[in-house]
Amino acid sequence: MAGLLRLPAEGVTLEYLAAPLHKVLLQPVITGAVLASVLKSPETVQRLIASVTKKTIDLARLTKTLKILVGLGIVYRLNRLLNRAVLNNFTRDKWDWSKEIIVITGGSGGFGELMVRKFSQRNIKIVVLDLKPPANPFPPNVHFYAVNVTDADAVQQVAKQIKQEVGDPTVLINNAGIITGQTILGGSMEGIRRTFEVNIIAFFPLVKAFLPSMIAKNHGHIVTLASMASFATVASNVDYSCTKAAALSFHEGLAQEITWRYKARKIRTTVVQPFWARTPLLDSLPKKPFQPLLEPETVANAVVKQVLKALGLAASRAGVQSQTLYKGSCERTRTSAAGLHVLINILSITLMATSSYCCQVVAAPTRENVDRAHSYRRWVPIGPFSTRNVFLRSRRQIALWMVLVGTSILNQFLYNSAICFVTGANSYGVIVVPPGFVAPDHAIESFTTAAPTHPCPSGTCSVVLCKVGVVNKALCLDGVFAISVAWLVLVWWLCKNVNTLDSSHRVFNPGMGSLQPDNLMTNPSSNHVALQLFANMFQVILSILYFLLNDSLTRMLLATEYQDYRINRKPLRVFFPQGQQRSTYYLTIPYRFSVPFLVTLVVLHWLVSEGVYFVRIIPHNFRGEPINSAVTSTCAVSPLELVVSEIMGAILVILMVVLAARGFYTAMPLSMDCSAVISAACHPPKDDRDAAFKPVMWGEVSMESDDMSATDSFGPGGTHQVHVHCCFTSKEICPPRAQVLYA
């Protein structure tokens, strides 16, 4: 499940959405546990399913389906294990990354530069082979050598230099590649020849230079960057596709030679075949609407992960199913993202409400639990959820309840990060001036050097210098004055920051979902998971608010429903209705309350998701190229959404207080959720058979049809008093009378 914690760089993709189903349905541990539960406790499973769907299912068919899924999962996992073993020649090797040396061709830009920087963060020695140095300097553990990889003699010479100055490389990543976008008839032979030289012919001298030392040690890894163009080509891309098909053949032949000719079975070989990626190489190709593009970081991560795992693969397609949902107009993208967020929050609230209902069903006490508690002169809550009831259940049911709660919380942390809206936040101006402007006689430093001032946003003053004095014992401030000064400073600071805003226009004018520089949180972090968890933390707070308010509303409406039996005769509500019985409410409360309540929660969740969100800023230089070393990740807040959500939350709480202040229309004793009181009211007369399946009403049972009355004696020679009984019955009842003692 770790792969679900981080959203792909491309946003929501088909692969990302299918990952939960893939990891659940083909996971024998999960399907096996469900199958074991069905086989061991079919009644409990049937009860849980029926409480949600209001219908029973064919457990035999469910068992058969689960057995098939378990079998498929075992076969799938076993197949992956065997494939990995075959591709790695049934061998294992130890890798010490403090001693390994990685050679990356074309490492000054594109995929290569990203790989270099990711490897360098782990303090691994890196050697970069490229014609031009990188635009941004590499860390000290990266060694750059300028070389034309298509020149076999130059490659041999630089290889000797690398071995002398750095050491024998143990990993070679053939990454260098070009694309011209030429047609067959319109392309020049020079361009076609150049494409073949860089994309495939250069592999041969590189492998000749570095593979022998790997064979001698029986230790190494060669990675070949191919493409999905190895399998399918398009117009204006024929020469490139031919080279990538050749790269795939090169990889397969190299793997066989290393294993069978040179007997170096511990040397790994990997070919990576990414789909179209967002790199400068694609600028020469014709653009297609809604063309799925991978982010360069996705491909680089796939290569780095494979190298660090020291595993060989026949084909690593690096997210071939990844697809951006939409790319285009900022306004349309923002609107679409907001709409998808609404849909996600609807699904999230539905899952949360369903999970809450299932938790209540699992924790609901059975008749056996109630009887056992009464035998110990204790009572248990009936109706609303109570943690007391959880520990009355079996260990298996407690574990199921904990899984439901845990997955519901995890869902709140993750589900709202499924959609990302990416936009350019850079805005800068370029001023062209003559060379004489920066001459010494123009005092350029007076324009570029900041003075030691403390600016005041109101513009009334600017503190240039503060006089430093000496404080001795005679000038010591007492504690009371110190507290007064502290409050004075706090009030002054608050007034200063409020006055900084000219009006509410600065806060609310940008509108909903508008990213502003002032709204970015300080202290950016490179930990995307931590930032997304922080942004979604407020979703968990809202979920806790839902559980609390839903529980309070359930208790209030439960008491109202109970009191209504004194006025109206109606059937009971049960999980599995029989006869004239009615079904329980799906969300434990009447739909006229639950539907508006859930709609309000959906809007609140959406507002909070739009009010606190994850932001990733990728700056670009004046040429429009991304500066990967300066990427910033942080969270942003949107004041308008937060203010509206606070107002809605306050209104929701006020409505709950108003509902709680309402009184009851009858004088029926309150039972709330006490099992002892409810049990006492569920003893109808003996001649009232099958009362549970008929409409019932609460009241005093008539003496003629009631043999439950009793005569109690208060001591020897005492007086006798007749006690009557009030209960639920389908017979005729009388209203309770004042000053009458009921049993």
N, C-alpha and C positions, 0 to 999 in steps of 0.2 A: 504493500500500500504506500510505500515511500514515494513511488512515482506520481501519486495523486496529490502530493503536498505542494508541488511546484507546477504552476501553469506554464505550458510551452511558450517559447518566445513568439510563436506565430499566433498566440491567442487560443481560442477554443477551436480545436480541430476534431475531425472524426475519430482519430486515434485516441485523443484525450477523453472524448465522450464515451467511447467504447471500452476504455480501459477498465472501469469498474465491473462491467458485465464479464469481460474477458477474465479478469482476475478472480471473479467469484464463481462463475459457472464452471470454469476449468480448473478450479482449485480443489483437489480431493480432500483437503483438510476441512474446508467449509461444507462442501456437499456431503462428505462422509459424516460430519457431525449432525447435519440435518437428517440424513438417512437413519443414523443411530437413534435420534430422538423419535422419529416416526415409528421405527420398529419397536422401541422400548416402551413408549407412552403414546400410543395412537389416540387415546381419548383426549389427552391434554392438547395435542397438536390440533385435533379436530375442533376442540373448544376454542382454541386461540384463533384459528382460521375463521370459524363461524362467527366469532365476536366481531371480526372486521368486515367480512363479506356478507354476513347475515345468511349464509348458505353453507351447507356441508359439501365436502368434495369427496371424490372417489380416492380413498387412501391407497388402494391397490395400484391405481394408475400413477399416483404421486410417487409411490415406492418404486415402481418400474422406471419412471423418469429419472429419479435420483440415482438409481443403480446405473443407468446409462451414462449420466453425467459423471459419476464417480469413475466409471470405466474409461470414459473419454479423457478425463483429467489425468488419470494414471498413465494412459498411453501417451498423452501429450507431454507430460513431464518426463517420462522415460525416454521418449523420442528426442527431446531436447538434450537430455543427459548423454545419450549415446552419440548424437551428432557432435556434441562438444568434445566427447572423448575421441571420436574418429578424426575430427579436424585437428586435434592436438596430438594425434599419433599415440594415444593412450599413455602420454607421458606428463610429468609435472616438472616444473623448473622453479628455482628460487631467484627472485629479483631483488637486488639492493639498489634502490633508486638514488642513493647517495653516491653510487659508483657508476651508474649507467650514463651513457651519452647518447643523445637523440639528435639525428641529422634530419632537418626539414628543408626540402627544396621549395622555393617560392614562398619563403617565410616573411617577406617584407610587406605583404598585404593579403587581403582576402582571408580564406580559410587558414592559410599558413600563419599569418600574424596572430590570429586568435589562438591557434594551437600553441604557438611559441609562448604567448603570455600566460596561458593556462598552465603549461608545463613549468614555466619559470616560477610561478607562484608556489610550487612544491619544491623549490630549490634543486631542480634537476638541471644538469649541464645540457645546454642546447647549442647546436651548431646550425646556423642559417646559411643556406646557399641561395644567392639571388644576384641578379644583375645590379639592382639598385638597393641602397640602404633604406631602412624604414623611415617613414615620415616622423615618427616619434621614437626617441632612443629606447633601446632595449635595456633590461636590467643587467647587472654585472655578470650574472651566470649565463648569459647568452653571448655567443661568439659569432660574429658576422664575417663571411668570406664572400667577396664579389667574384662570381664565376659564371660563365656561360655553360649551362648544364648540357647543351647540345654539342659542346666541344669535348671530345673524348680525352684528348691530351691535357686540356686544362683541368678536367675533372680528376685525372690521375695525379696531377701535380698538387692540386689543392687537397686531395685525400692524404697524400704523404705529409703535407704541412699540418693537417688536422691531427693526424696520428702523433706527430712530434710535439705539437703544442698543447693539445687537449687530451688525446688518448684514442683508443680504438672504439669507434661507435658501436653500440649494440642494438640500436633501433634506427631504421631508415624509413622515412615517410616520403614517398614520391608524390608530392603535392602540386608541383609546378604544372601549369596548364594555361593554354590560351584558346580563344574562340574568335573567329573572324566574321562569322555570319555571312559567308559568301555563297552564292548559288553555284551550281556545277558549271554552267555555261559562262556566267559572269565573273567567276572568281579567277584570280591570277594564280599561275602555277607556283610562284614564289610564296604566296600566302598559304596555299595548300601544303607545300613542302615544309614551311615553317611550323604549321600546326602539327604535322606528323613528327617533326624533329623534337618539339618541346613535349608533346603529349604522350609519346610512346617510345621513340628512338632513344631519348635521353635516359630512359630507365635502364638500358643495357650497360652503358659505361658506369652509371652510378652503382648498380649491383655488382659489376666487376670490381669496382674500387673498394667496396665495404663488406661484401658477403664473405670473402675468404677468411677474414679474421673471425667472423661469427661461426663459420664452419669449424675452424680450428678449436674454438671454445665450446662448440655445440650449444651455443647460447645466443639468441638474438631474435629480432622481430622486424619484418619488412611489411610496410603498409602501402597499398596501392590505391590512389584516389581514382576511381572510375566514375561512372555516372549511370543514371537510368537510360541515358542515350545508348548504353551498351546493348539494350534490348529493343529500343524503338527510336526512330529518327524522325525529324521534321524537315520541312523545306528550309533552305538557307543554313543548314546545319549538318550537311552530309559529311564533310571532312572531319568535323569534330566527333560525330557519332562513330565514324570508322575508327578513329584513334581510341575511343573509349571501349569499343568492342575488342580492339586489339589489346587494351590494357587488361580487360578481363581474361583474355587468353594468356597474356603474359603472367598474370597471377597464378592461374591454374597450372601452367607449365612449370613455373618457378617452384611451386609447392611440391610437385612430383619430383623434380630434379633434386631438391634439397633432401627430401625424405628417402628416395630410393637410390639415387646415384651417389650422393655424398654421405648418406646415413646420418645426417644431422637431424634427428627426429625431434629435438627440443627447440628447434628454431620455428617460430610462429610466422604465419603469413596471413594477412588480412586484406580483403578488398572492400572498399566502402563505395556504395553506389547511391549517392543522394539524388533526390529529385531536383527540379529547378530551384536554385537558391538565389537569394537577393544579393548578388555580387556585381561588381563592375563588368564582369565577363558578359552579362546578359544585356548590357546596354546596346550592343550592336544587333541584337535580335529584334524582330517585330513584336510589338506588345499585343497581348491578347486580353480581352476583358475577362475578369474573374479568374485569372490564371493562378493556380495554387503555387505559392512560393515558400520555400523554407528560409528561415533566418540563418545567416552564416554561423551563428553561435550554436545552433542545433547540430550542424554537421561537425563543427569543431569538438563539441562535447562528445559526440559519438566516437570520434577517433581517439580522443584523450581517454575516455572510459575504456575503450578496447585495449589500448596500449597499457594502461595502468593495471588492468586485469590480467595482462599477459596471456590473452586468449586469441587463438586464430579463428577466423570465420571465413566461410566461403563467400558470403555476401552480407554486408551490413547496410541496409537501405536507408538507415537514418531518418526514420519518420516519413516514409513515402506517402502515407495516408494523411499527413499534415496538410491543412488547408485553411487559409485565412477566409473568414466568412465574408468580409466586404472590405474593399479598399477604394477610397474615392473622396467625395465631398465630405468635409469636416462636419457640416451641419447634418447631413444624412447619416453619417457614421455615428455621431453623437445621439441622434434620435433613435437609431437602430439599437445602439448599445443600451440606451435607457429602456427601450421596449423589451429587450432580452433580459435586462435586469429585473423588470417587473415579472416576466414569465418565470425566471429563476426563483424569485422570492415567493411567487405563488406555489411553485413546486416545493420549495423549502418549507413554507408554512404548512402545506399539506402533509409532507413527510413528518414534520414535527408534531402536528396535531394527531396524526395516525399513530406515531410512536408513543405519544402521551397516552392515547386511548389503550393501546396494546399493553403499556406498562401497568395501567390501571386494571386491565383484565387479568394479567398474569398475577398481580398482587392481590386481587380480590379474594377475600376469605371464603372457603367452602363451608358447607353445613358442618362438616367434620371439624374444621378449625373453630367454628363458633361454639359447637358443643363442648369441645375440649377446653376452650377458654372459660366457658360458663361452669364447667366442673371444678375449675380452680377459683371460682368466684371472681372472675375477671371478665371484662367486656372487650370487644374488638370493634373498630370502626367499620361500618357498612355503608357503601355508597361512594363517597369521595375517596381519593387516594390518601393513603397513610403509609409511612415507612414502617410503622409497627407491623403492618400486615405482611410486609415482604419477608420478614424473618420467621413468619409462621409457615412459609411454603418450604418445599423440598429444596435441596441444594441445586438440582437441575433447574428449577424454576427461578431460584435466586440468580443463578448464572445467566439465564435468559433475560431476566429483568436488567441486570447490569450491562449486558450486551446492547439491549435496546436503548438504555440511557447513554452509554458511551458512544454508540454510533450516531445518536441524535446530536450530541454535543459536537462530535467530529464533523458532522454534516454542516453545522452552523459555521465552523471554522473554515471549511473548504469550499462549500458550494457557491458562495457569493464571489469567489475569485475565478469562476469559470469564464467570465467575459472580461476582456481588457479592451479599453479604448486607448489607442496609441495616437498621439498627435505631436506635431513639431511645436516646441515651446520657445525656439530661438527667435530673437528679434534684434537685429543690430543694424547700424548704419555705417557706411563707408564714406569718409571724406577725403577727396583727392586734393592735395596741396602741392605747390611748387617746392623744389628742393630747398630754396632759400628760407622756407618757413622754419626749418629745424637748424638753421645756422646759429652759432653761439651768440651773435649780436642781437638775436631776437629773443634771448632769455627764455628758451623753451622750458627750462627747469621750473620757472615760475608758474607755468601752466600745468605741469605734470607732477609737481611735488605738493603733497597735502600738508597743510599747516596743522600744528598741534592744537586743535580746537575741539570743543565738545558742542556740536550743533544742537540748537533748540528747534524742533519741528514747527513751533508756532511762529518763528522768525523774529521774536522780540529781542533776543539777546544771544550772545555766544560767549561762553566762558573761555577766556584765553589762558589765564594763569590763576591758580589758587595759591594764596599765601599760606605757607606752612608755619605753624606756631608750635610752642612747647607747652605740654600739659603736665603739671606737677600735682602733688597731693592736694594743694590748696584749690586747684581748679577742677577737682574730681566732681562728677555729676552724681547725684544720689539716684537710688533705684527708681523712685517715682517719676522723677524728671526724665530718666532714660526711657521708661515705658511711654511717657507722653510724647517724647521725641520720635520713638519708633512708630507710634500710631500716626503722628503728624507726617512722617516720611511716607508711610503707606498710603495715606489719603492723598498726599501730593502726587505720588507716583500714579495713583489711579486717575486723578484728574488730568494729569499730564497726558496719559495714554488715551483718555477719552477725547481730550481736546485735539489730539493728533488727527482724529477722523473729522474731516470737515462736516460730514453729515452721514446719515445712513446710506447715502448714495454709494459710497466707496465699498460698503459691505454687501449690499443687496443688488446693486445695479448689474453686476456681471451675469446674474441669473443662475438657474440651476445647472449643475454639471459643468460650469465654466472653470477652467484651471487658470489661476492667477499666481504670479510669483510670490505675493504676500501670503498666500495660503499654504505654502510648502512648510513642512515641519523641519526644524533644524536637526543637526546631527544625523546626516544620512548614513545608511548602513548598506553593506554588500550582501547581507543575509536576507534574501528574498522571502524565505519561509517565515522568518521572524517578523518581517514587515507585514506580510499578508495575514499572519496570525493576529498581529496587533490591530490591523484594520478591521478584521472580522470579530475581534473581541467584543465589540459593541453589539454584534448580532447575537452573541451568547447572552449578553446582559438582557437584551430584549426577549430572548427565549425564556430566561428565568422569570422575567416579568409576566410572560404569557402563562407559565406554569402557576405562578402565584395567583394571578387574577382569575385564571380558569378554575383553580381550586376554590377560591372564594366564591365565585359565581355559582359553581356547582353546589357548594354547601347551602347558599342562600336559596337557590331554586329547588334543591332537594327538600328543604324545609317547607317551601311553598307548595310543592307537589304533595308532600305528606299531609299538610294542613287541608288541602283541597278535598281529600277524601271525607272530611267531615261535612262538606257541603254537597258534593256531587258523587254519585255512584258511577264507578268506572272500573274497567279491568286493570289488573296489575301490569307493570312493565317488567319484562324478563329478557334474558339473552336469547332464549329459544322459545318463542311464543307457542302455546298450544291452546286449543279451544278459542275463547274470546280474549285471550291475553294479548297485550300490545308489546311491541319490540322496544327495547331501550333506545335512547338517543345515541346516535353514532359518536358524537363528541361529548356525551354525558350531560349536555344541556340542550334545551329546546332550540330548534333551528332559527327561530325569530331572534334569539340572542346570539347563537354561535356564528351565524353567517355574518352579521355586521361586525362582530368581534374579530373574526378572522380577516375580514376585509380591512379593518383598521390596522391589524397587525401586519398585513401584507404591505400596506402603504407605509407604515412605520419602518419596516425592514428595508423597503426600497429607499426611503429618505435617508436612513442611516448609511446604507451602502453607497449612496451618492454623496453623503456628507463627509465620510471618512473613507479614503480609498488609497490604493497603492499607486505610486507614480514612479516611472522610470524615465529619466531624462538622458537622451543621447545627443550631446552637442556635435555640431558639424563645423568644419572650417569653412573658409570663404569659397572653397572649391566645391562645397556640398558633400564632402567626404566625412563619414562619421569618425569621431575621435574616441575610439574604444577605451583608451586609457582614462578618459575623463567621464565615463558613464556614472551617473548618480542615481541611486535608488532611495526613495524615501516615501513618506505618506503625506497626503494633502487633506485639507479640510475645506468644506464649503459651508460658510456661515448660514446661508439662507435655508439649506436643507436641515441643518441642525436646529435652527430656531423653530422651523415649522414642525419638526418631529417633537421637540420639547413641548410645544403648544398642544399638539395632538395627544401626547402622552399625559399631559396634565388634565386635559379634557376627559380622557379615558378614566383616569383615577377618580376625578370628580363624579363622573357618572356612576362609578362603582360605589362611591360613598352615598350618593343619592339613592341607589337601589338598596343599599344596606339599611338606610334610614326608614324604609317603608315598613309598615306594620302588617300583622296578619288579621284576617277577617273573622277568625274563629278563636274560641278559647280552648282549642284542643291542646293538650300538653305537648311540649316540644320534645322530640326524640333526637333531633339532629342525626348523628350517625352512630348512636349508642346501640349496640346489639342487644343489650339487656332490655331496654325500653321497647325496641322493635319486636323482640321475641315475646314480651308480655302482651303486646297488642295483636299477636298472630295466633290466638287460641280461640277459634270460633266455637259455637255450641256443637255438641256432639251430633245433633241431627243435621248440621249444615255440612253435607258431604260435597267434596270437590269445589269448595268455595274458592280455591286459588285459580280455578279456570273460569270463574264467572265474574261479572261486575260486583264489586264490593264497596262497602261504605263503613265508616267508623262511627261507633256510637254505643249507647247502652243497649245491651241485649235484653229483650223482653223476658219477664219472669216465666211466662207460660211455656216458652220454648227453650228455656235455659235451665239446665240442671247443674250449672257451674256455681250457682249461688251457694253460700255456706253460712253456717251459724257458728260463730266463735264464742267461746266462753271466757270471760275475764276473771278467772279465779273461782274458787268455791263460793257458791252463793251469789255470784255476780250476775249482772244482767246479760241478756243475750241481744246481739245486734246482727241484722242480716246484711251481708255484703253482696253487692252486685258487681257485674263485670262489664268493662268497655273493651271492644275489640273490633277487628275487621271481619265482616260477615256479609254473606249474600242475602241473609234474611232481613226482615224489617227491623229497624233500630229506633230507639228513642233518643232524643237529645240528652246529653249529660245534665244532671240536676245539681243545683248548688247545695252545699252542706250535706252531700251524700258521700260516704266513704266507699270508694271502689277498690276491688281487689284486682 
